[in-house]
């Protein structure tokens, strides 16, 4: 048997104890695995963050929808009709809650406070308008004959047909004027805000406009509103 030389044994021993080298491919593979794990964690975090955000927005949206629904239900719970008990009879008015919510709210509040109880119609102009309230916010009565003459030359607005209920656009902290038109009045489009229409009692309106008046269109005999009754349905 051949004998191994001591020097050869030393070389073999060093080869066995030397560290094993890691190949470049293994290093790249490990790095790819780490990157994939990190990307997976980031994607998971974004998914749950987005889901949480969507749930929050959905909750807010549902709350706003419910709030709007509550506001709408509250609005439609308000009275839709006002019955004016006048010295000539009853006038039933349908209120425009959708088109003029602010004015209708103020009108209803004043009705509940008894503001219109005993209110006179202080100006009555035949084929034009009857007016009640505690101020005179449109124009001086002397200007109205001229307006009546001009009415036929103006284009009629559907907002201001006959038997419409309105109030003055002029800001008046002292009261609330009430107008019932007895003919189309397009010349008052910029001054009159319509918030209702007469649906019953047109004959009573016409009877009021037939009362005798002086040269300032003020009734010679007292005529006005006795009280107002509010109803949701009629």
C-alpha positions, 0 to 999 in steps of 0.5 A, a space after each residue: 500500500 502506498 503511503 501518503 506523505 505528511 505534506 499531502 495530508 496537510 493539504 487535504 486537511 485544509 481543503 476539508 476545513 475551508 468554508 463553503 462558498 455561496 454561489 452568485 445565483 443563490 444570493 440573487 434568489 434570496 434577494 428576490 425572495 426578500 423583495 417579493 415578501 416586502 412587496 407583498 406586505 406593502 400590497 397588503 397594507 395598501 389593500 386594508 388601508 384602501 378598504 378602511 378608507 372606503 368604509 369610512 367614506 361609505 359611512 359618511 355618505 350613508 350619514 349624509 343621505 340619511 340626513 338629507 332624507 331626514 331633512 326632506 321628511 321634515 320638510 314634507 311634514 310641514 303644512 302644505 295648505 293655508 286656509 285664510 278665513 277672511 271677512 268675505 269668506 274662505 281662501 285656500 292656498 297651496 304653499 310652494 314648499 319646494 320652490 320657496 322654502 325659506 319664505 314658506 317657513 317664515 309664513 308658517 312661523 308667523 301663522 303659528 304666532 297669530 301674525 295674520 289674525 285680524 290683518 286688514 287688506 289695506 290696498 285693493 286694486 281691481 284686476 291687479 292685486 290685493 295687499 295686506 300687511 303692516 308696511 307698504 314695500 312695493 311702491 307708492 299707491 300713486 304709481 300703481 295706475 301707471 303700472 296697470 296701464 303698462 301691464 298690457 305691454 309686458 310679457 307675462 311671467 308664469 310665476 305671476 299669474 292671477 290668484 298667486 300668493 306672494 310677498 314683497 322682495 323688499 327687506 322689511 324687518 317690521 312685518 310681512 306683506 301679503 299679496 294675492 294677485 287678481 290678474 297677471 302682473 309681469 311688471 312686479 316680477 322683480 319685486 314680488 316673491 311668489 310662494 303659493 297659489 289660490 286653489 279654492 276661493 277665487 270667487 272670494 278674492 274677486 269679491 274682495 277686489 270689488 270693494 269700494 276704495 278711495 283714490 289711494 286704493 284703500 278700502 272704504 269699509 274694513 276687509 281683511 283676514 280673520 285668522 289662518 288655519 294650516 293643514 297638511 292635507 285637504 
